[in-house]
Amino acid sequence: MSELKHGSPVVEKTAHLLEAIADARTGISLASLVEQLGVPRSTVYRILNSLSAHGLVARVNGGSIYELGPKFVELARRISPGADKALLVEAAKPLLTAAADRIMESFKLAAPEGLEMMTIFAAPSPGDYSLFIKVGGRSRKHVGAGGKLALAFSDYSEVEAYCAAGLEARTPYTITDPDALKEALIEIRRNGYAEDNQESNLGVRAISTPVFDGNGQLVATISVPFIGEATPDRARSIRREALDCATLLTKAIDGRHPLSK
C-alpha cells in the first residue's frame, strides 16, 4: 500500500481501508483487512473503531465482518441523488416494479445528462405486449415527456441555451419551434407532469412525472410509455400511478417539490 508523499499517513490508511471494504461486496473481516493492507492489526482495529463510531463502517449483523455504514448513504444524498444514480435506482426499483404490475405498463426512470435524458432503470410490464425499454438509452430532452419535464423545471437561461443548440425532429410531431417549446414548458410546469404525443416515436405516447432532491432540483423523471391512444380513464390511471411513484421516490430520497412551502 503506497502513501501520498505529502499526505497524512492515517488518512491514507483510512482511505485504503474504506476502499477495501467497499470492494468486498459481502463484507470483510479484520484479519483480511490486515493481510490486504499490510497494516498492523492494532492500527486497523483503531481505525475501524473510529469509523464505526461515526457510522461510516458497520458490523454485518453485529458480527466480525465489516461493511460500509449507513452514514455513506446519508452523505451521498446530501450531495444529490443525481451524483450517485445507484442510490436512486435502488430506491425506485420496488416502487416502479410494483406499479408496473398494478397497471400492466412498463415504467422508465431517466436522469438528465446535459442536453439529453439517460434511462437508468426500467421496470417491464408483465403483460404480453409490453414495450421494451433500453437501460442506458439516451435522447434529446425536447423529444420526450421526461426531457420536456426536465426543461420545464430548469432555469430560463438553461432553456435558452438548450434551444440555441437546435431542436431537430425525431417525428413529424416533435416540437422544433423554440417559442412553441417554451409555451409547452410553462404548461408542463403548471400541470406538474408532461406528455409525449408521438414526439419521440410514431405510435408511442407517454406520461412523465418529476423526482426532486432535497434542494428542490429535478434529478430524475418517471415515464410510462404506451402504444396508441389511451381512453380518458386509462390516461388518468397511468398519470395517477406515475405521480404517486414520483411523490414516493422524492420522499424516499429526502427530496422536496420546488413549489412546496
C-alpha positions in Angstrom: 0.0 0.0 0.0 1.6 3.3 -1.2 1.1 6.5 0.7 0.8 10.1 -0.7 4.2 11.9 -0.3 2.8 15.0 1.4 -0.4 13.5 2.8 -1.4 12.2 6.2 -0.4 8.6 6.8 -3.5 8.0 9.0 -5.9 9.4 6.4 -4.2 7.4 3.6 -4.6 4.2 5.6 -8.2 5.0 6.3 -8.9 5.8 2.7 -7.4 2.5 1.6 -9.3 0.6 4.3 -12.6 2.1 3.1 -11.8 1.2 -0.5 -11.1 -2.4 0.6 -14.4 -2.6 2.5 -16.3 -1.2 -0.5 -14.7 -3.7 -2.9 -15.7 -6.6 -0.6 -19.4 -6.7 -1.7 -20.4 -9.1 1.1 -18.2 -7.6 3.9 -14.6 -8.3 5.0 -13.0 -9.4 8.3 -10.4 -7.6 10.4 -7.9 -10.3 9.6 -8.5 -10.0 5.8 -8.1 -6.2 6.1 -4.8 -6.6 7.9 -3.5 -9.0 5.3 -4.7 -7.0 2.3 -3.5 -3.6 3.5 -0.2 -4.7 5.2 -1.0 -2.5 8.2 -0.6 -3.6 11.8 -3.7 -5.3 13.3 -3.8 -2.7 16.1 -3.9 0.2 13.6 -6.6 -1.3 11.5 -8.6 -2.1 14.7 -8.4 1.5 15.9 -9.4 2.9 12.5 -12.4 0.6 12.4 -13.5 1.6 15.9 -13.3 5.3 14.9 -15.2 4.8 11.7 -17.8 2.7 13.4 -18.4 5.4 16.0 -19.2 7.8 13.1 -21.5 5.4 11.2 -19.0 5.1 8.3 -18.4 1.4 9.0 -20.7 -1.2 10.5 -20.5 -4.9 11.5 -22.7 -7.2 9.4 -25.4 -8.4 11.8 -23.3 -7.4 14.7 -20.6 -10.0 13.9 -16.9 -9.8 12.9 -17.5 -8.9 9.3 -17.3 -5.2 8.4 -19.2 -3.3 5.7 -19.7 0.4 4.8 -22.1 2.1 7.3 -25.3 4.0 6.8 -23.6 7.3 7.0 -22.3 6.9 3.5 -25.9 6.8 2.1 -26.8 10.0 4.1 -23.7 11.8 2.8 -24.3 10.8 -0.8 -27.9 12.1 -0.6 -26.6 15.4 0.8 -24.5 15.8 -2.4 -27.5 14.9 -4.6 -29.0 11.6 -5.6 -28.0 12.5 -9.2 -24.4 12.2 -8.1 -25.0 8.5 -7.4 -27.6 7.1 -9.7 -27.2 3.7 -8.0 -28.9 5.1 -4.9 -31.8 6.5 -7.0 -32.3 3.2 -8.8 -32.2 1.3 -5.5 -35.0 3.4 -4.1 -37.0 3.4 -7.4 -36.9 -0.3 -8.2 -39.5 -1.6 -5.8 -41.8 1.3 -6.4 -41.7 1.1 -10.2 -41.9 -2.7 -10.3 -45.0 -2.7 -8.1 -46.6 0.0 -10.2 -45.8 -1.9 -13.5 -47.5 -5.0 -12.1 -50.6 -3.0 -11.0 -51.4 -1.2 -14.3 -49.6 -3.6 -16.7 -47.5 -0.9 -18.3 -43.7 -0.5 -18.4 -42.1 2.2 -16.2 -38.9 4.1 -17.0 -36.6 6.1 -14.7 -34.4 8.6 -16.5 -31.9 11.3 -15.4 -30.8 14.5 -17.1 -27.3 14.4 -18.7 -26.5 17.7 -20.4 -28.8 18.1 -23.4 -30.1 14.5 -23.0 -32.1 12.2 -20.8 -30.5 8.8 -20.0 -32.6 5.8 -18.9 -31.1 4.4 -15.7 -33.8 1.8 -14.8 -36.7 0.1 -16.4 -39.5 -1.9 -14.9 -41.1 -4.0 -17.6 -44.8 -4.7 -17.7 -45.8 -8.3 -17.0 -48.3 -8.0 -19.9 -47.9 -9.8 -23.2 -47.4 -6.7 -25.2 -45.2 -4.5 -23.0 -42.8 -2.0 -24.6 -39.1 -2.8 -24.4 -37.1 0.0 -22.7 -33.3 0.0 -23.1 -31.4 1.0 -19.9 -28.6 3.3 -20.9 -30.6 4.7 -23.8 -30.3 8.5 -24.5 -32.5 11.0 -26.2 -32.6 14.8 -26.6 -34.7 16.5 -24.0 -37.3 18.2 -26.3 -38.3 15.0 -28.0 -39.9 13.1 -25.0 -42.1 13.6 -22.0 -39.3 13.2 -19.4 -37.0 15.5 -21.2 -39.6 18.3 -21.6 -40.3 17.9 -17.9 -36.6 18.3 -17.1 -36.5 21.5 -19.2 -39.7 22.8 -17.6 -38.0 22.7 -14.2 -34.8 24.2 -15.4 -33.7 27.9 -15.2 -34.8 30.1 -18.1 -31.1 30.6 -19.1 -30.7 26.8 -19.4 -33.8 26.6 -21.7 -32.4 29.4 -23.8 -29.1 27.6 -24.2 -30.8 24.3 -25.0 -32.9 25.9 -27.7 -29.9 27.6 -29.2 -28.3 24.1 -29.7 -31.1 23.3 -32.2 -34.3 21.4 -32.0 -34.1 18.6 -34.5 -37.2 16.5 -35.3 -37.5 12.8 -34.4 -41.0 12.5 -35.8 -43.4 14.9 -37.6 -44.9 15.6 -34.1 -41.6 16.7 -32.4 -41.7 20.3 -31.3 -39.0 22.1 -33.2 -40.0 25.8 -32.8 -38.3 27.4 -29.7 -41.3 29.6 -28.9 -43.8 26.6 -29.1 -41.5 24.6 -26.8 -41.2 27.4 -24.3 -45.0 27.7 -24.2 -45.3 24.0 -23.7 -42.8 24.1 -20.8 -44.9 26.7 -19.0 -47.9 24.5 -19.1 -45.9 21.4 -18.1 -44.5 23.2 -15.0 -48.0 24.3 -14.1 -49.5 20.8 -14.5 -46.7 19.0 -12.8 -46.4 16.3 -15.5 -45.6 16.0 -19.2 -46.9 14.0 -22.1 -45.3 12.7 -25.3 -47.7 12.5 -28.2 -45.7 10.5 -30.7 -42.9 13.1 -30.5 -40.1 10.6 -30.0 -41.5 7.5 -31.7 -44.5 7.2 -34.0 -47.4 5.3 -32.4 -45.9 5.7 -28.9 -47.2 8.1 -26.2 -46.0 8.6 -22.7 -46.8 10.4 -19.4 -43.9 11.6 -17.2 -43.6 12.9 -13.7 -40.7 14.6 -11.8 -38.5 13.4 -9.0 -36.8 16.1 -6.9 -33.8 16.1 -4.5 -33.5 17.9 -1.1 -32.8 21.2 -2.8 -35.9 21.0 -4.9 -33.9 20.2 -8.1 -35.2 17.8 -10.6 -32.9 14.8 -10.6 -35.0 12.2 -12.5 -38.2 11.6 -14.2 -40.6 8.6 -14.2 -42.2 7.9 -17.5 -44.9 5.4 -18.6 -44.8 4.8 -22.4 -47.7 3.1 -24.1 -48.8 2.2 -27.6 -51.7 4.0 -29.2 -54.2 6.3 -27.6 -55.4 5.6 -24.1 -59.0 6.2 -23.1 -59.6 9.1 -20.7 -60.0 6.7 -17.8 -56.8 4.8 -18.7 -54.8 8.0 -19.1 -55.9 9.2 -15.7 -54.9 5.8 -14.2 -51.5 6.0 -15.8 -51.0 9.6 -14.7 -52.1 8.8 -11.2 -49.6 5.9 -10.8 -46.8 7.9 -12.3 -47.5 10.9 -10.0 -47.7 8.6 -6.9 -44.4 6.9 -7.8 -42.7 10.3 -8.3 -44.0 11.5 -4.9 -42.9 8.4 -3.1 -39.5 8.4 -4.7 -39.0 12.1 -3.9 -39.9 11.3 -0.3 -37.6 8.2 -0.2 -34.5 10.3 -1.2 -35.5 13.1 1.3 -36.4 15.4 -1.6 -39.0 18.2 -1.9 -41.0 19.7 -4.6 -39.6 23.2 -5.5 -43.1 24.8 -5.3 -43.9 23.3 -1.9 -43.8 25.5 1.2 
